Amino acid sequence: MRLRLVLAAAVAVASALALPAATLAAGQATVQQVRFEATTQTDLGCGGTPFTDHVVAHFTFVSGADGSLPMQLTVQLDATDTNAAGASLVTFVRNIDRVTSVVQNADGTTTMTDDVAGVPERITTPDGTVVTEDVGLVVFSSTWDAQGNQLSQTVVREAGPHPEADSGRTLFCQLVLRYLG
């Protein structure tokens, strides 16, 4: 859940910043980097009691100089979520997300295919005990409406364990509610 929200936000930020982005040379890639650190009170959309969410992230967005595909987003994210009682979960993300296809559909929706390789999500307890871990390659096909709302997402291909992707993106919230309330 968190990863897809963060990726969408990073792509939006990178797209918004594309005008001042550094073009390396005519015909070469455009690179934009975004780094941030934030602490908020949230339930991350899981419906539980709000908790403290501390995130440190670094995104690198690369596309062709003309915005052509494939576009690539490299994600490094570390987050610690702590409830009022002091229980915590730690999320670790190190992956590369490549958008390989964007199709404008006749009904006004957009279908995007992207492959995510690396560690899309590892959730641990503070002592390092792994609660769940997605590792390897997973290819998604997602359909979005004109307002940017995701209408559907399917897993096209997997290599490696991907319990979060296999759960239809519900495992993250199940774990947040179980460990943080």
N, C-alpha and C positions, 0 to 999 in steps of 0.2 A: 504494500500500500504506500508506504512512505517513499520508496524508490521511484515509483511512477509519478507521484506528485512532484518530487524533487526534480526528476528529469524534465517533466513538462515545464516547470518553472525555469529551469536552466536554459532550455531551448528558447523559451519566450524571452528571457533576459538577453541571451546571446543574439537572438534575432533583432531585438530592439536596439542593441548596441552595434549592429553590423555596420552601420554607416561610418562610425569612427574606428572600426576595427582595422588592425594593421594588415594591409595587403602586402605580402612579401615581395611580389613582383608580378608584372602582367602575366596572366595565364597560370599563376601559381595559387596555392591555397591561401584562404583567409583564416586567420586564427584569432580567437577571442578567449580571454581567460577571465573567469569570475571567481573570486574568493570571498567567503563570508563566514562570520561567526555570529550566532544568535542564540539567545535564551528566551523562551516563551513559556507561557502556561497554556496547555492545550490537551485535548484528548486524541489528537491526530485523526479525527474523524471516526474514532472507534466507539464513541458513545459512552465512555466510562467517565469516571471522575477526572477532571483536569489534573495534570501533573506537570512537572518542570521538564522541558525538552531543551537540551543544550546541543547545538549542532555546529560542527566545524566542517566546512566543505570547500572543495576546489574543483571547478569545472573547466575543461578546455574544450572549446567548440571549434571544429575545423570543417570548412566547406570549400568547394571550388571557388575561385575568384569570382565567378559569375553566379554563385549560389547553387551550383550543380551538385548532383548526387555522386557518390555517397557523401552524406554529411556524417560527421563523427563527433560524439560527445564522450570525453573521458571524465569519469567521476571518481573522486576520492571524498568519502564522507565518513565522519565519525560522529555518532550521536549517543548521548546518554539521557535516558528518560528516568526520572526519579519521582516517586509518589510522596505524599506527606508523611508516610510512616518510614521512609528511607529505603524502600525496596527499589531496585533499579534494573533496567535492561540496557544493554549496550548494542548498538547497531553499527556494523562495519560494512562499507561498500567500497570496492575497488573494481571498476569495470569499464569497458568500452562499449558504447551503444552506437551502432552504425545504422543510419537510415538508408536503406538500399532501394526503396521504391515509394513514390507518392503518386497516387492516382486520384484525379478529380472525377467523382462519379456523377452520372446524369441526374441523380436526385439531389445534388448539392452537397452531399457528404464527401469526405476525403478518406481514402484507405491508405494507410502507411504500413510498410513492412520494415521491421528493424531487428537486427540481431545484437544480442547482448552477450558479451563474453567476459569471463573473469569471475569475480565474486559479486553478483548482483545484490546479495544480502546475506549477512551472517549476524545472527542475534545471539548474544551470550549473557550470562549473569556476570556481575562484577568480578567474580573469581575466575572467569574464563570458561566456565562450563557452557558448551555450545547447546543452545536451545533449538535452533534450526539454522540451516545453511543451504543457500542456493549457490552452486558452483558449476562452472563450465559454460556451455553455449546454450542459449535459448533464443528461438526466433519467434517474434510476435507479428500478427497481423491485426491492426487496430483500425476501427472506423470511427470518425469524428464528425459531428455536425458543424454547420457553418459558424456557430458560436464558440467552437472549441471544446464542446462537451464530448467525452468519450462515450460512444454508443455500444461498442462491443470490442472484445479482445479475445483472440484465440491463439493458442500455442501451435505453431506450424511445425517446429522441430526442436528436439532437445538432445543434448549430450551432457550427461552428468546429472546429479540430483538437483531437482528444482521444486521442493515442496511448496514454496510460496506461489510459484507460477501454476503448479498443478492444482492448488486449492482455489484457483480463480481469484487470487489476491485477497483471500479472506483469512489466511493463517496469521498474518501480522496482527490483525485486530484481535483474533482469538487469544494470541499470546499476550498482547498488551493487557487485555481484560483479565486474563488468568494471573499474571504476575504483578500488575499495577493496580487492578481494580477499576 
